[in-house]
Amino acid sequence: MDERPPRRGRVADDDRLFAPDQLPALREAAADLRWLLDRDYAIDAALKLVGDRRQLSKRQRKAIRRATAPTAAAADRRRRKIDASALAGRDLAIDGFNALITVESALSHGTVIRGQDGALRDLASVHGAYKQVLETGFAIDAIGGLLAAAAPRTITWYLDRPVSSSGRLRAHLLERSARRGWSWDAKLVTNPDAVLARISAVAATSDAWILDNCGAWVDLLGELLAAPSAAADGPALALRPDLWLVDLSGGGSTS
């Protein structure tokens, strides 16, 4: 029996759906969707209009939905985004599953989208259940190394209590922190989104609702790409980002 851990890698059709020759049309679709959102179209109706017009697959529609935000919202999110170098002496609250799964996806060469607000988002489908994968330990170590260098005053991981295996992941985070000499806490809460939106700590997340309601925020995967040496204990995140990073942050037209 094959006992190898699962991976959070690419879906079979991703190489075709997000190939370089597909990117101009996807960027135009994202621009079209933003144009509709700016005019108060509901997201589901707007996505159907754009997806049908551009003949996009279900997964391509998911990608442009995650990439797109109204112009004002995207600009406001960018304004409040900070670099890891600005974390020193500040409290950091990590949207646990959101941040970890995105880094796991990158390490697995799973598709990751750069959105119009500058945030990096995975396309993994994890609903109500979480399974650690081959890259989980590497992802935790990469984040831990980055944050050890950045030196926030406090670091707290917030994990969704209702998600299966959240308690096991909390134990893993605390065990790895103790082994590496890092100082962080991990908490199980019913709704991490609400917690991160209301507290004064810097939020580490790419969740759109949190970004619209929090103060300052940081994109951990983006910071790892800017400082790949932080991942010295695991695969180099920036070695081949062209294999997994799909940039839908701008361009296109609404013609």
N, C-alpha and C positions, 0 to 999 in steps of 0.2 A: 504493500500500500504506500502511496506517495504521501509522505508526511511534511513536505516542504511548506513553509508558510505561504499564504496567498500574497499576491502583489496588487498594488493599486495602479496598474498600468493603463495602457491605451485600449480603447475599444477597437475591435477589428477594423472598422471602416474609417477610423480617424485619419489614417495616412492619406486616404482619398478625400475625405470631407474637408480636411484642413490643409490640403496640399497648397504650395505657393500659388498655383494658378487659380485657387478658390478664394484667396484672400481679398482681391479687389472687390469681388461681388459681396463677400461677407462684410467688408468695411462699408460698402455702400448701403447694405441692408441695415447695419447698425446706425448709420447716419439717418436713414429713412425712419427707423424706429424712434430715434431721438427727436426728429422733427415732429412726429405725431404726439409723443409724450409732452413736448413743449406746448402743444395745443390741447392738452388735457384729455387726450384719448386714454381710455382704460388700457392697461398693459396687455391684457389677453386679446382684446379686439385689435389693438395695434399690431401685435405680433402676428396674428392670423393674417391681417392685410399684407404685411411685409413678407411674411413667409410664403404665402400663396403667390404673391406677385413675383418673388425671386425664385420660386420653386425650391425652397430650402427643405432639407430633411429635418426630422424631429430633433436630432442632436445639434444640427446647425442652428436651429431656432433656440434651443436651450443656451447655446453659446452666445448668441447676440442678445438674448434676454439678460444674461448675467453680465454682459459687457456694457450695457446701455443704461444711461440715466438722463433725466432732463438736464438741459444745459446748465441751469442755475444750480441744481443739486450737485452735478459733477464738479463745477467750479468751486463750490463751497467745500466739498470734501477735499479737493486738492489743496485748498487754502489751509486746512487744518491738519494736513498730513505732515508728520515730522520724520526726521532721519533718526537712526539708532544713536547717532552721536549726541542727540538732544535728550536722551533718556537718563543721563547721569543725574542721580539725586532725586529722580521722580518715581512715583508709584506706577507700576505697570500691571494692567489687568489683561490676561490672555483669554480670548475666546477659544477654549481648548480644542474642541473637535474641529472647528473652522480652521484654525491656524495649523494644527498638526496634519490634518488630511491634505491641505494644500501643499505642504512641504513633502509629505509622503508621495503625493502625486508627481511632483517634480522629480524626486529621486527615482521614481519608477518610470520616468519618461511618459507619464500620463499627460493628457492635454491640459494645459493651463492657459487661461485667457487673461490678457491685459485689457482692462476696461477703460472706458472714457474718463473715469475718475482716477485712473492710475493704479487702481488696486488689481492684484493678481488673484484670480479665482479658478478653482479646479472645476472639472465636470463630473467628479465622482458622485455616485448616487448612494448615499448613506442615510437611510431614513429609519430611525428608531433602534438601530442595531449597529454596533461598531466592532470590527474585528481588527486586531493588530496584524500588521503585515510585515513582510521581510524588512521593509525600510523604516518601521516605526522607531526602533532604537537609534538608527542613524539620524532620523529627523529630530528626535529629542536632543541628541547630542549636538547637532548642528545649531539648533535654537539655543541650547544651553551655552555653547561656546560663544555665540554672538552676544548673548545677554551678559555673560561674564565680562566680556570686554566693554560693553556699553555701561555697565554698573548702575542700573536703576536702584532706587532706595529699597523698594520692595517689589517682588514679582509674585503674582497670584494667578494660577490657572483656574478657570471656571469651567466645570464640566456639567453637561446636562444629566441630572439625576435620572430622568426617565429613560435615557438611552441604555440599552443593554451593554454590559461590560464597562460602564463608566467607573464603577468602583475598582475594577481591576486596573484600568488605565491610571486612576488616581494613585493606586499603590505603586505602579510602575514608575510614574513620574517622581514620587517621593523617594523611592528606592534609588533611582538613577541620580537624583539630586544629592542624596547622602553619599553615594559612592564617588561622585565627581567633585564633591566639595562645594556645590552650588547652594545658594540659599533661596529657596522658593517654597510657596505653599500651593496646595491644590484643594479646591473645594467642590463639593457636589451641590448644585443648586437646581431648583425646579426650572428656572428660566434665566439662563446666562445673558440672553439678549437684554432683558430688562435691567439686570444688574449693571452691565457694562454701559448702558445708555445713561444711567443716572449717577454713577459715581464719578469722582473727580480725576481718577487715575487715567493715564494714557491707555487707550484701548488698542490691543493687538488683534485685528480682525479685518476681514474683507466683506463682512455681512453688510448689505446695503442699508438695512433698517437701522442697525447700530450706528453706521457711519453718519446717517442723517440726524442722529439724536445724541451722539457723544460729543466730547470736546476734541482734544488732540487724539490722533491715532497713528499707528505705525504698521507698515506692511512687512511682516517678518521675512517672508520669502523674497520680497524685493530687496530687503537689506542683506540677505544672504547672497543674492546675486551680485550685489555691489561689493561684498567682502567675502569671496568664496573661501578664503583661508579659514573662516569660522567653521567650516565643515571638514576640518582636517581629519577627524576621526571616522569619517564616512565618505561616501562617494562625493565627488566634486560637483556641486550643484550647477556651476557655471560652465562645466566642461563642454557640453553640447546643448545649450538652451534652444538652439534652432530645431532640435528634435521634438520639443514639447511646448514651447512658448508661442502662442498665437496672439499677435498684437492687433487688437481691434480698438485701440485707444483714440483713433481719429481718422480723418480722411473720408472720402466718398462724397456722394451728392444725393439730392432728393429729386433728381430729374426723372 
